[in-house]
Amino acid sequence: MPAIFFALISYFAWGFGVFLEAIVARKLQPYALIFWTYLFSFVLMSFYAPFALGDLKNLTVGIFMLVLVLSFQALFLGAIFYYEALRIGNRVLVGTISSSFPFVSVILSVIFLGDRVNNQQLIAMIIIFLGLFLSITNFRTINSRNIFGKASLLALFTMLSWGIYLAFIKIPVDSIG
């Protein structure tokens, strides 16, 4: 029962967060929003940094480069895609598509990192894929070249970017701690 309670809290908090992000994304340009988000995050994380310095003893140049590449592609490019999609598109659709990044993470983890999924998880992934496809496809324009809207495509890029990040960030986390 506590798991359901906390899942519902997460569900509503995530939805409310997307709602607020859409409002802010429509007021600011994506680059300005990213700047302020990173500045705020940097200030908050600077209080934690002194306590984490000991964990960096396992950091190698290769792991550091991987973290930089993953962070740039996911946390910068993914954020640009996400905020631009929120600015121009339907926040419910953008939030739903972008929040499906675990689908990408699981597929990449199975292919490249040797993780396994059971039949129940595979069925859930198929349902997620079908739901995404039905959500982003504009069946009225199926005969034209533009069957996906710009916001849906940006949300898909966000989903891919965040999914790649979360799949491969496992490597530095396992190495560093």
Protein Blocks (a to p, Z undefined) as FASTA:
>chain_A
ZZmmmmmmmmmmmmmmmmmmmmmmmmpcfklmmmmmmmmmmmmmmmmmmmmmmmmmmpcf
klmmmmmmmmmmmmmmmmmmmmmmmmmmcfklmmmmmmmmmmmmmmmmmmmnopacdfkl
mmmmmmmmmmmmmmmpcfklmmmmblbcfklmmmmmmmmmmmmmmmmmmmmmmmnZZ
